[in-house]
Amino acid sequence: MRFLKYLGRLIGEFFSFALQNKAWWIVPIILVLLLIAVVVISGSGIAPFIYTLF
């Protein structure tokens, strides 16, 4: 639970940095990295079930 708290704080820091410094190019990079992380985490949990289908 603490990890999610710190992760939310980190993401908030990135967005506040982009807002204050008008560095809007950093927002898509962060979103793509978060999407890749979600795919990797969810893919590692479902992989054993996919292997049994083949």
VEXDREN-2710 file (C-alpha; in Angstrom, 1 decimal):
% VEXDREN-2710
k/r/px/py/pz
1/MET/0.0/0.0/0.0
2/ARG/2.9/2.3/0.8
3/PHE/4.3/1.7/-2.7
4/LEU/1.1/3.0/-4.4
5/LYS/1.2/6.1/-2.1
6/TYR/4.8/6.8/-3.2
7/LEU/4.1/6.0/-6.8
8/GLY/1.1/8.4/-6.8
9/ARG/3.3/11.1/-5.2
10/LEU/6.0/10.6/-7.8
11/ILE/3.6/10.8/-10.7
12/GLY/2.1/14.0/-9.2
13/GLU/5.6/15.5/-9.0
14/PHE/6.2/14.8/-12.7
15/PHE/2.9/16.4/-13.7
16/SER/3.5/19.4/-11.4
17/PHE/7.0/19.8/-12.9
18/ALA/5.5/19.7/-16.4
19/LEU/2.9/22.3/-15.4
20/GLN/5.3/24.7/-13.8
21/ASN/8.1/24.5/-16.4
22/LYS/5.8/24.1/-19.4
23/ALA/7.6/20.9/-20.3
24/TRP/4.6/19.2/-21.9
25/TRP/6.8/16.8/-23.9
26/ILE/7.4/14.9/-20.7
27/VAL/3.8/13.9/-20.1
28/PRO/3.5/11.5/-23.1
29/ILE/6.8/9.9/-22.2
30/ILE/5.5/9.2/-18.6
31/LEU/2.2/7.9/-19.9
32/VAL/3.9/5.5/-22.3
33/LEU/6.3/4.2/-19.6
34/LEU/3.3/3.6/-17.3
35/LEU/1.5/1.8/-20.0
36/ILE/4.5/-0.4/-20.7
37/ALA/4.8/-1.2/-17.0
38/VAL/1.2/-2.2/-16.8
39/VAL/1.5/-4.5/-19.8
40/VAL/4.6/-6.1/-18.4
41/ILE/3.1/-6.6/-15.0
42/SER/-0.2/-8.0/-16.3
43/GLY/1.5/-10.1/-18.9
44/SER/3.8/-11.8/-16.4
45/GLY/0.8/-12.9/-14.4
46/ILE/-1.2/-14.3/-17.3
47/ALA/1.7/-16.0/-19.1
48/PRO/1.3/-19.5/-17.5
49/PHE/-2.4/-19.7/-18.5
50/ILE/-1.5/-18.8/-22.1
51/TYR/1.1/-21.5/-22.3
52/THR/-1.4/-24.2/-21.3
53/LEU/-3.6/-23.3/-24.2
54/PHE/-0.9/-24.2/-26.7
END
